[in-house]
Structure formats: structure tokens, C-alpha cells
Amino acid sequence: MQDIQQHRQQFLGLKDKFYFNFGGQGILPQSALQKIIDSYEHIDKVGPFGLKMNSWIEENISTAKKSIASEIGVTSESITLTENVSVSCNIPLWGIEWQKEDEILLTDAEHYGIIAIVKEISRRFGVKIVTCPIIDTLNHDNPVEVIKNHLTPHTRLVVISHILWNTGQVLPLKEIVSVCHNYTYSQQQIQVLVDGAQSVGSLPLNLIESEVDFYGCTGHKWLCGAAGVGFLYVRQDLITSVSPTFIGWRGLNYSKTDLPFADDSRRYEVATSAYPLFTALKEAIAVHQQWGTIEQRYHRICELSNYLWTQLTKIEGIECLKHTAPESGLVSFYLKNGKDANKMVKILEEKGFYLRTLVNPYCLRACIHYLTLETEIEALIKVIKDEN
């Protein structure tokens, strides 16, 4: 395992700031940026359209999928390359053939973009939206039981986040999937779509073992890839049952004369992409894996987030949302005594500390990566004390 100070030298964006916003966007390693530059230069040199370039593109797509698959414990054939989590989640949400009596179960901690998709599906197809209270289970109650108690014979799909983007709670994915798949009164197996925006790159995953149906991801947050590349995992046996919504030449099977949709995850891909960005994500994943396994990275994330959480609990006028040590890199906290979170974020950024506010609940959120240093946490604690 490489010394963390030495390892951080590859991330030039960490040198002049105290960065606690990995849950919004990560810092691109310098070698990944160089891969983008080299790739565009290669495209210009070879020629952007031709047999040689087409071969390079196919190889680039294939190796990117293999790299992603190695990080999340799936086969590369089950990976669809997209632009971000929102696009990834749009694919199964619109690909399901909805009936008017169907229900979609959401938690009250889902991102606004996902909620907006579900609302539009409800408007167009008459699907009922049911929301269950997961935020309140952060410090008590069992989220699995809450979800189970909101399932009905009409529930068609359950939409959850693996790590809640506002509270940092890690939901027990395998148990939730099991409850949904084995729901007694459902005429068909209830499927589970997961928003993995905060989990991929921060949490060890074995999606095949979890038996999850759909898992939407992005590469620009905890994986520190370039913005513009995301991916979707679809359980192998479900791929041909979900119809593509976005359709283009990359999703077709050219081995057959009638050009049907591909039988693997390529069926959801559309057309020309910014292919050099795929090389950047592959390189970013390799950089993380050079430092340690995802289990080692997650262990360090939890140690550091626990350190921040412990120090925050000692500050008068600060209340952490979670009452026990965090299980993820997201540490959210309230400012008491009428202090304004937006104003605090502005003050902190002026001093070189990058955090963000959340609307529901209205609080501040700090994101701790394995790249974070103890000294950075100590500096953040000091400035919060001084400004609180």
C-alpha cells in the first residue's frame, strides 16, 4: 500500500484546497487527464473515422467495461456505459412496460432528479407513487422493515439509494433485495433499482451476490473520473426483458441481418460518445487500485469519517445527523443557535474549505475520501470552531 501523501501527488487538485465535496464531484488524477489529452491526439493522428479508429474505439469501450466490472464485482457484459447516474436510472425506469395499476415505491431520501423521472412516469402512465420514511431510520428503526411494510401487491419497482446522499446512511442492499424479491403477495417479482451515486468507489460492492436488478452509477464522484461518464448494471437475466428507450447504432446486433437490439448491455447504448473520457475513468480506477483494494479504501474512509464525526460532536452548537459513528464517507451536521448553513459554506469556501449544504434536511455535508488527510480534518474542525 502506497504512502497516502505520496499517492496524493497524483491529484494536483488537492494541493491548494481542503476538498470535502467528493460526493458532488471527485478530483481527477493527473494521469487520467493525460489519458484524455493523449487519446484526443491519437484520434487526430489516426483519423477520427476509419477502420483503425473503429477498432480503437471498440477496444476502449471493452477495457473500460472490464475495469468497471472489476471494481463492482460484475461481468463486463452486464455494464452499459452512460453519461451519469440520471441517465443510468432513466434506462430501466422508462424500459419497464408500466401498467396503470402499478406502484413505484420510493424512499424520502432520493435525489431530486430521480424523483422527477418517477413523477413524469406517473403522469404519463397513471402509475402510483408511494414514499416510505427512510430518513428517520438513521438512528433508530430498521430500514428493511420500513420498506417491507410499504410493499403492496401492486408494487412493481422499489427505488432506493445504496448510500443516502443527504444523511450518509448505508442501506442493507442484499436484505432489501431479498425482501422485495420474496414478497408473498406480489403476482410478479418486485424489482429493485439502486441509485449508486455515493456508493461506487467508496463502498465494497458485489452486485451479483446482492441479486439487485438495476444499479445506476457515475464515474465522476468517488471514482474521480472525468465528468460525462457513468454506467448501469443490469442483472444478466433481465437484460433482454427491458426495452431500450434511448436507441442508436451502438445498441444493435450487427451479426443478424435485421439488426435487432444486442442481447447484452450494449442494447441500451446509443451512438457516438466522448471516448477519451472512458480512458480517464479506467485510469482513475487503476490509480485507486494502486493504493489499495476497495475494502482497504473503505476501511480508511470509515476511520477518517469517524474522526471528523467525533470532533464535530465536541463542538458546542454543532449536531451531527448520525448519533453513532458513520458507515460511509458522508458526514452531515446541523448548525444550531440559528446559524445559517449557506452562509457557513460560503465562509468556508473563501478560506479554501469545500463543503456543501443540503435542503432536506437543511444541513452541511462533508465528504471524506480515503484521499483525505487527518490534518485536513483537523484544519476543518478549527475553522468551524472559529466561525461557529
N, C-alpha and C positions, 0 to 999 in steps of 0.2 A: 504494500500500500504506500503510495507516494505521499511525502510530506505535504500537508494541506497548503502551506504557504507557497511552496514550490509549484504545486498544482494550480493554484490560483493565478500564477503568472500568465497562464494561457487565456485568461479572461480579462482583457485590458479594461473593459467597462467597470470592473470592480475597484480600480486603482484610485479613483478620485471621488468616491462617494460611499455612503453607507447604505447598501441596497437591501431593502426588505420588501420587495414587490415581485418576487418570483411567481406568485400566484396570478399576477397580471401579465407579466412577460419576463422571460429569463434574459440573462446576459449571454450573448453569442461568443463562443470561444474563438480566438483569433484564427486558429487553423480551419474552422468552419467557414469563416468569412473568406479565407484564402481559397477554399474549395469552390465557393461561388464564383470568385473572380477567375480562377483557373478554368472553370467549366465554361463560362461565357467566352473566354478567349479561345478555348478549344472548339467551341461551336462555330465561332467566326472563322477560325483557321480551316476547319474541315469543310465547312459549308452547312448552314442550318437545315437544309433539306436534301436528303440523298440517302442512298443505301447504307453508307458508312455511318452517317449520323443516326439513322433509324436504329441501327444495331447498338450504337452507344446509348441511345435513349432506353431501349428495351433492357439493356444490362443495368443501367442506372436505376430504373424502376424496380427491377428484380432484387438488386442488392440492398436498396433502401427498405423494401418489404422484409427481407431476411433480417436486417439489422433491427427493425422494429419488433419483429416476431421474437427475436432473442431476448428482448427487454421485457416483453409482457407475457411470455410463455404460451405462444400460439404458433400455428403454422403460417407460413408466408402466404399460402393460398387463401387464407381467410382474412387477409388485410386489404382494404380498399384505401387508396391514397386520396385524400380530400384537401381542402384548404384550412379547415379549423373544426372545432367541436360542433359548432352550429350546423355546418354542412353535414358533418357525420351523423348528427342526430336527425336531421331532416330526411335522410335517406330511408331509414326504417319507418319513421313516423308517417311519411307520405306513401311508402311502399306497401303498407298494410292495407288490405281491402276492407275499409270500415263499413259497418252496418249501423243503422240508426239506433239500435238498442245497445250498442257497445258503450263501455265506460273506460276512460283513462284515469288511472289513479296517479296523482302527483303528490309529492311532499310539499310542505310550505317553505322549503329551503331551496327550491330550484331557481336557476338563473332566469333572468327576465327573457332572454332570447328563446329559451326552451318553452317557457310559459306562453310566449307569443305564438309559437308554432302550434301548440296544443289548442289554444283559443281559436285559431283560424280553422283547424281541422274540425273543431266543434261547430263552428259557424257553418262550414260548408256541408258537413255530413250529418249534423244533428247528434254527434257523439257527446255523451255526458262527461263532464269533468268532475272528478271527486278529489278533494285535497285532504291529506291527513297531516296532523300536527307533529312533525318530527323535531322541530327546533326545541320544543320543550323537553325532549328526551336527552338533551345534552348532559344533564347532571342527575337525572332520575328517569325511571321507567325504561321499558325495553322497546327499541325502535322496531324490532321484528314483530312484536305483539301488536304494536300500533298499526303497522301495515296490514298484518293478518286480519285485524278487526275491521278494516275498511275494505276488504275484498268482498265482492258480491258475485253472484252467478253471471253478471253481465260484464265483469272486469275483463278487458281484452289485453290491456297493457299496463304495466307499472313502470313509472319513470322516476328514477332516483339518481342522486349523485353519490359516488363512492365516498368521497370526502366532501362534506358540505362546505361550500365556498365562503359562507359567512361565519360559521362557528368553528370550523375545523374538525368537526366530529367525523370519525371514520365509521361508516355503516358496515355491519357484518354481511358482506355481499353473498357469500355462499349460503348462509342461513336464509336470507331474504329470497334468493332464487329458489331454494328448496320449498319454502312455504308457498310461493306463487305457483310453482310447477305442480305441486301436490294438492292444490286447493280442491277440496272434496266436491263442491257443488258446481264447479265450472264444467260446461259442456266441452270445452277445449282448454288445453294447457295455457295458463296465463303467462304471457311473455314479459321479459324484463329488459328495459332499455336503461343503460347507465351513462350518465354524463361523467366522463373520467378526466375532466379538465384539471382537477387538482391532485389526482392520484397517479397519473402516468409520469414516471420519472421521480416520484417521491415515495411511492409505496410498492412493496413487492407484490407482483400480480402473477397469478396462474389462472388465466381466464378459462382455459379448457376445463380445469378441475372445478372451477366455480359453476360451470354449466350455464353461465349467463348467455342470454340470447344476442344482445346487441350492446356494444361498448364503444362510445364515441370518444375520441381523443384529439389532443392538439400537440404539436411539437414545439411550440414557441414559449411554453411556460417552464415547467420544471425540467424538461429535457434541454432547454436552452438552444433550440434550433431557430432557424430563421422564420419570421412571421410569414404565413402563407402556405404552410404545410401541416395538415392534420391527417388523421386516419380513422377508419372504422373497422372494428372487428365484428364479424357476423358468425355465429355458430355454424359450423360446416354443414350440418343437415338442414339448415334453414335458408341457405343462400339462394337456391332456385325458387323458393316459395315467396320471396319478397320481390315485388316488381320494381324495376328501376323507375325513378322519377326524372332525374337528370339523365339524358340519353345522348350518346355520341359515338364516334367511331371506335374509341378505345374500349368500349363495353361489348363489342361484338365478337363473335366466334368466326374467324376467317377460314377455319378448316371445313366449313359447311357452305354450300352454295347459296343457301337462302339467308345467310348471315344472321342467325339468331343471337340472342344475348349469350355471353360467355357463361359457362357453368360454375365458374369460381368468382371470387370477389371482384374481378375486373368488370363484371357486368354493371357495376354502379359507377364506374369511372366514365368520364365524358370525352374530353378531347385534349388539345394542347395545354400543357402546364408549364410553369417556370421550373423546368427540370433541374437546373443547377441548385435550386433550393433543396431538392431531395438529397444531393451530395452533402449539403451542410448539415441536415438532420442526421444523416448516417455518421458523419464525422463527430457531431456533438455527442451522440450516443457512445461512440468509441472513446471519446475523451473521458466521459463519466466512468465508463467501464475500466479505463486505465487506472483510475484511483481506487476503485473497489466494486464489489458486487452491489446489486440493488439492496440486498439485505444489509450490507455494511453501510451503505449510504443512508438508508432509512434509520438505522441504529443511531448514526451521528445526528441526523435531523431531530430525532426524538430527544436525544441528550441535550442538544442546544436549545430546542424549543422549551424543554423543561427548565433549563437555566433561565431563559427570558421570563417564562411564566412565574417562576419562584421569585425573581427580583421584582417583577411588577406587583405581585401580591404584597410586597413590603412597603409600597409607596402609598401614602395617605392620599385619598382622592382618586385612586385607580381601582377598578374592579374588573377582574378577568371574567369573561363569559363562562369559561370552564372552571369548575371548582376543584378539579384534580388535574394532575399532570397531563399535558396534551399528548395525543397519539398521532399527531401529524405536525407538519411544519407551519400550520396556520395558528397564530395566537391573536385572538380578538379580545379587546378590552374597552370598557366604558370609562369616560371621564365623568366623574361625579362633581357635585357642587356647581352645576350649571355651566361647566366649561364646554366650549363648542369644539367638536371633533374636526370639522372642516378647517377651522382656524388653526388648530394644533397641527394638522397635516401641512398647512401652508408654512407655518413657522419652522417645522422640522425640515421641510424641503429646502428652505432658504439656508439652513445650516448644513445641508448635504445629506440629510436622512430621508430616505424614500419609503413612505408608508402610504396607506390609502384609507378612506372612510367607506363604510357600508351603510346602506339605507335601512335595511331590515335584518337584524336590529341596528339602530344607529350607533356605530362604534368605530374604533380604529382597528385595523388589521395589519399585523406584521407577519411577513413570510420568512421562515428560517429554512435555508437550504443546507446541504452538507458543506457547501462552499463558504458559509457564514463563519466568521471568527468569533471567539469568545470576547475578544477586545472590542469588536463592533457592537456586540450586545451590551457590553459594559458602557460604551460611549452613548448608546441609545438610552439606556437607563438614566445616565447622568443628565442628558439634555431634557428628558421627560420630567425628571425631578425638578430641574431648574425652571422649566416653563409651566409646570402644573400649579 
